Amino acid sequence: MNAADHYLTRYLEAKDLDQYNALLRYTFQVTEEELTATGWKDDEIKQSKFPVLERADVLGCFDGDTLVSQFAVYPLKMNIYDTVYHVGFVTSVCTYPEYTGQGIMKHLMIKGLTQMHEEGKSFALLYPYSIPLYHHLGWEIVSNKISFNIKDRQIPTKVKAPGYVRRVSWDNTEFHELHSHFASITHGCLFRNSLAWEEYWRWDEDDTNVAVYYNVKDKPCGYMVYLIKNDIMHIKEMVYLNREAQKGLWEYIHAHDSMIDEVHGSTYFSEPIAFEMDDGDIKESIRPYAMGRIIDVEDFLADYPCDPDGGTLCIELEIEDSLLPWNDRTFNVRFADGHCTMTREPAEYHLKMGIGTFTTLLLGYKTAERLYELERIEGREEAVERLDDVLFHKIPYISDYI
């Protein structure tokens, strides 16, 4: 018997809020000093977490009456190649140190993913605190975060746009609708519900600004969320629907050059910005951001779009998944006319891979050819090339940390 089976597992309720908060604070070492620095008091953070227990599924493991481990799932929608998927964003994954190594988190994860499976959610996301741990459980990297530092003299000076920029409030309707429109046309982007927006602002300071770019027809086409502190402009997120809006936002940044010495920012487009700069000698760093996991291969493929120009391919995909038994088998899949279907037609090829590899392949983070080179896919090279032909290849844009 697994050690985790000796403990009680149940969903958390409002009465568990104090223990939920205490476990988060201890595990992630959120100190009173950090809370005070960002304007939070202890009572306020307890209150702020109450909606999590109301609107998310939070599984807890109890030793007697004491909460020792937890696993929360936010229900969200995600754009995967212009198809809207109902997904689970896994968060608040933590265990008191003295209870680690007993299989508790694996136990909670299986229960949580099984619940998502029963609810028809075929995909899950998380922000990893330990990439090796999640690798072991079938998760894989699916997106990047690129951070950049630009000196004031390196801010583009020649960019001009015909529209204008206005600062708006955090709850501005046009700003929220602009993000929804961006999500509807951007692979990988999450649609933010009210809870996601609350988490988006959770630790931001009061003087964090939102600037929206409007075109000459007064239509919002881009925005940036930023904070100016200690002569540095910190850009949390810059979103644009077109090149004009991108240029307009950089023109707005340049308008601050007398107020700032540097611009520090992040981009989630997985495309370095140095090439676009007049002075591209800037500091950029790239790191893995989100990890993903297909929860139900057959359900995921039922909605998954493929390249209609890639021809028709019938292929056996042998998937290894040691955590979720319904995925641990061979799927006979037909790719044709932009759709995937399960089929009994004779397969032309056979490929074998783990669930994590399959996840990052279908999300577009890595091609089949690259995964084959890394010895993550077994089979004939011709089969790998044909699989790449029928798949889309675009790295997801994922900017939310929940």
N, C-alpha and C positions, 0 to 999 in steps of 0.2 A: 504493500500500500504506500502511495506517495505521502510524504510528510504533510503536504498541503491538505490532504483529505481529513486530517484531524481537526481542522479549523472550520468554523462556520462561514459560509459564503452567502451573501445576500446583497440586494440593491440598497444603497443608502437612502435614507429619508431625511426630512428636515431636522429631526432630532439629532442627527449625526453631524450637523454642520460644524460644531466646535472641533470634533475629532478629525473631520475631513480637512479643516483649515490647519490644525496643528500638525498633521502629517505632511501636508504640503510645505508648510513653513520650515519644519525640521529638515526634510529631505533636500529641499532646494536652498536652504539656508537664507531665507529672506529675513533680514534683520530689521529691528525697529528703526535703526539709523537709515536703512534704505527706504523704508516706508515713509519716514518723515521727510526724507530728501525729495520724494516724489509727491508729497502732499497727502499721504494716506495716514490714517490713524487705525489702530488695531480693530476697533469696532466697525470702521468703514470697510475694511477688507473682508471681515466676516460677512457683513451685509452684502458686499459685492459678489461673494461666492454663492449666496443663496440661490440665485437663478440657475446656477450650474446643476444643483440638485433637483430643481424643478423641471428643467428643460433638457437635461442630458441624462443618459443612463450611466450611473456610477456604481460599479461593482466593488464591494468591499470584502475583505477577509478579516475575520474577527477571531482573536484569541480570548475566549470568554466574552467580556463586554468591550474589549479594547480593539479598536481598529488598527490593524498592523500593515495593511496593504490595500491599494485601490487602483482602479482602472476605469477611466471615464470615456464615454463616447458621445460626441456632439453630432447630431444629424445635420448634414449640410448637402447642398447640391454642387456638382462640379461639371465643368465643361470638358469633355474628352472628345477631341476632334469634332466639335459642333454637335455632340450628343450630350444631353443632360443626364447625368447619373446621380442617383441618391447614394451618398457615401457616408461613412462614419469617420470623423476626425478623432483619433485616439489621443487623449491628453491626461494630465494628472496621474501619470503612471509612476507610482512610488511605493516603496516598502521601507519600514524601519530597518536599519542595518543589522540588528540582531536577529532578524527573521529572513535575511537573504540566504540563498543557497539551499532552500528547502523546496523549491519548485512552486512557490506560491504564485509568482507573477505569471509563469507559464500556465498555471491552472486558471488564473483569472482571464488571461488572454484567450485561452481556448473557449471559455464560457462566453466572453464578450464577443468574439468573432462568430461563435455559433449562434448567438442571439441575433447578430446582424444578418447572418445567413438566413435565419428563419423569417426576418423582416423584409427580405428581398434586397438587401444592400450587398452588392457584389464586389465592392472595392472599399478599402480603408487607407487612411493617411495618418501620419504622425510626424512630429518633430523629434528626432532621436536624441536622447542623452547618451546613448552608447550604441554606435553603429554595429560593432561586433555582436552585441547581445541580440539586436533585432535581425541581423543577418542570420543568426543561428535559428531564429524563429520564422524564417521565410520572408522577411521584409527586404526591400532593396531600394537604393537611392533612385529618385526619379526627377529631382530638380536641383538647381544651383542657386546660390546667392553670391552676387559679385559686389564687393565693397570697393569704393574708390575714394582717393584723396586728391583734391585739385587745389593748387595755389591760386590766389586771386588773379595773378597775372596770366594764368592759363585758362580762365573762363572764356569761352568763345565770345568774341566781340562783333563778329560780322553777321551773326544770325538775326534775321528780321522776319517778323510775321505780321500780317495785315490786321489781325484781331487784337484782343486786349485781355489783360489778366485782372481778376478781382479776388480779393480775399473774402472768404465766406465762413460761416460758422460750421462747427463739427457736424451738426445735424441738418445741414442744408440739403433740401430735397434734390436739387439739381446735381449736387456732388454725389449723393448716394445713387441716383439714377444713372449717372455717368459711369460709376463703377459697375453697375448691373449690366449696362450696355457693353462695356469693355469685357466683362466676364462672358457675355453671350457670344463674343467673336474671338475669344482667346483660349487656345488649348491649354488645359490644366488649371485655369482660373476657377476659384471657388466663388459661388454666389453668397454674399454676406447677408445673413438674416440679422435680426435685432441683437441676438446674443453674440454673433460674430463681430458686429460693430462695437458692442460693449467691450469685448476682449481686445479689439483693435486699439482702443483708447486706454486700456487698463492702466498702463504705467506712464502715460504721456503727461507732460507738465502742462499747466494751464495756458502757457504762452506758446504752445504748439499751434502752428498756423496751417490753414488749408487755402491754397491759391488755385483758382480755376481759370483755364484759358478758354475764351469765347471767340468764335470766328466772327466775321463781319455780319453774319446773320443772327448774331447773339445766341448761337448754339454752343453749349459746352462741349469741348473736344479733348480736354486733357486736364489733369490736376497734379499738384504736388503737395505733400504733407511735410512740413519742415519746422525746425526750431533753430533760432539763432541764440547762441550762448558762447560766451568767452571768445567773441570775434570769429566764431566758426558757424557756418550754416550747415546744419545736420539735416539731410534729406532722408526721410523715412521711406517714402515711396513716390515715384513719378510715373504716372500713367498717361498715355496719349493714344488717341485713335488714329492719328495720321502724323505725317512729317511736319505739317504746319504747326500743330499743337506742340510737338516736341521742340521745334525752334522757338515758338512763343514762350515756352517755359524757361528755356535757356536764356532768352532775352531778359526775362524777368529776374533770373538769378544774377545776370550781369548788372542789372540795375541796383543791386545791393553791394557792388564792388567796393564802395567807399566805407561800408559798414563791416565788412568781413575780411579776414586774411586767408581763409581756406573754405572749401566746400567738401564736406564728408558725406557720402551717400551710399545707397544700396540700389542695385537693380536686380530684377529677377527674370530678365529676358534671356539669361545665359549667353549674352553677347557682350564682350568687352567694349567699352565706349571709347577707348584710346584712339582707335582708327578714325573716329568722327571728329576728333579735336584738332584744332590748328596746331597746338602744341601737345602732342600725344605722349610726352615724357611724364606720365602720371603714374601714381602707384595704384595698382588694382590687385585685389586678391579674390580668389574664387574658392568656395567651399561647398560641400554638399549641403542641401537644405532639408527638403522633405524626403521621407521614405514612404513607400507605398506597398500594398499587398492586395493581390486579387483574392477575394474571399470565396467566390464561387466562379470557377472557370467557365462553366457552361452558361450561366446567367450573364456573366460579363461579355462573353462572345456574342450572345443573342442580340445585344444592342450595339456591338462594336462596329464602327464603319471601317472599311478598307478602301484601298485605292482602286477606283473603277477602271483606271488605265493600266492596271497591273496584270490583266488577263485573269484566267481561271486557274485555281490551284486546289487540288484535293490532297490533303496531307495528314498523316498521323502525327499527333503531338503527344509524346509521352511525358507527362508532368509528374515530378516528384514533390510531394508535400507531406512531410512527416507530422505536421500539426493538424491538418484538416483532411480527414480520410476521403471525403467526397471529391477532392481534387487529385488524389494520388492514384491516377489511372491514365489510360490513353484515350485521347479525344480524336475522332476522325472529323476533320473540319474542311469545309468547302468555302474558299474565298472566291467570290465572283460578283460582278456588277455592283461593287461598293458595299457588299454585305457578307457576313459570316453566318454559316449554318452548319449544324451537325448533320452528318451524312453517312449513309451506308455504302456510298460509291467506293470502288477500289481506290486506295490511296496511291499517289505517284511516288511519294517519299515518306520517310520516317525520321523525325528528329526527337531528341531527348534533352530535357533541361529541367532545372529546379523551378519552383514556383516564383522565387525572387527574380530569377533571370527572365522568366516569362513576363513578369510584371513590368520590369524596366524596359523590355522589348516593346510591349504593346503600348506603354505610355510614351515611347519615342525617345527615351533618354539615351539608349544605345541601339545601334543597328544589329541585326542578326549577324552580319559579317564581322563586326567588332567583337561581339560576344563569342563567336566561333573562334576567332583568333585568340581570345582569352581562355579558351578551352571550357567555356561555360555552356556550350551547345555541342551535343554529340550527333553525328550523322554525316551525310555526304555534303560536300561544299556546294554542289549544284542545287541541293535542296535549300540551303541557306540563302543562296542568291535569289532563288524563286520566292522565298518567303519575304525577303526584303522588297521584291518587286510589288507585292500585293499590299504591303503595309505603308502607312504614312510615317514620316520621320520628322518630328518636331518636338523639341524639348519643352516640357510643360512650364508654364508661368505659374508659380505658386508663391504667394507673398504672405499668406496668413500664418500667424503663429498663435495657436489657441491653447 
